[in-house]
Amino acid sequence: MKKLEVIGFNIQSCIMAQRAGAYRIELCDSPGEGGTTPSAGLIREARKKLSIELFPIIRPRGGDFLYSDDEFEIMKTDVLLCKNAGCDGVVIGMLKADGSVDTHRCSQLVELAYPLGVTFHRAFDRSANAFEAMEHIISIGCERILTSGQRSSINEGAGLVAELVAKADNRIIIMPGSGVRADNIQWIAEKTKATEFHSSARKLISSNMTYRNEQFPEELNAVGVDEEEIRRMVGVLNGE
């Protein structure tokens, strides 16, 4: 069975993605920073509204994946919050300054999250050696890696993703993401032999405000999801 994970940046997007057939939600805040840890309120409300798998990202800020001791303490607290809220898993990723996986601290988060599942996010794409990083991520007990093949989009990195899938040999799930849409998901599946896929299905949602302050000319758009795009991707994966 092929599965589609969709990013949810707000509760409306989560509900729409579930309705369209998504298998899992990666719950995030701050789309402009590539995703940071969502609020406790959003995590709890998403858990109440969703019956599909829910994996909040544990990322205390945007930027790199080299974290201070204080930031690591925040991450541990957020993992426990997700666990207590009844989430199905969390999404983590930490590197050392030399580009290797911070296995010591990542393994602590995996242990803290247990029995929740753990995905290693696209910090993997900033690692110095993809194959060494994969082995380290397997060794600490993560169940999947989200990757665009260490390139800016999966269209460019599909070759490396295919190599990772083959090298993983079912020891860990390699989940391609970044640029996955209905018009290329079949090609990605055939090229990489992956069985799980990650998409933002991003769509800007216009404000319903009737009053606009003309002294603030910027658009008040929110990042949401394209429900029909998700439905099309699920259809392709199901052979429809």
ZISULZI-V573182 format. One record per helix or strand. SS is the DSSP state (alpha for helix, beta for strand). FROM is the first residue (numbers start at 1). LEN is the number of residues. Records with the same first field share a line. If there is no record, write none. Layout:
BEGIN
SS=FROM-LEN / FROM-LEN
END
This chain:
BEGIN
beta=3-6 / 24-4 / 29-1 / 36-1 / 53-5 / 89-4 / 95-1 / 101-1 / 117-4 / 144-4 / 173-4 / 196-4 / 202-4 / 222-4
alpha=11-10 / 31-3 / 40-10 / 69-16 / 103-11 / 122-5 / 130-10 / 154-15 / 185-8 / 227-11
END
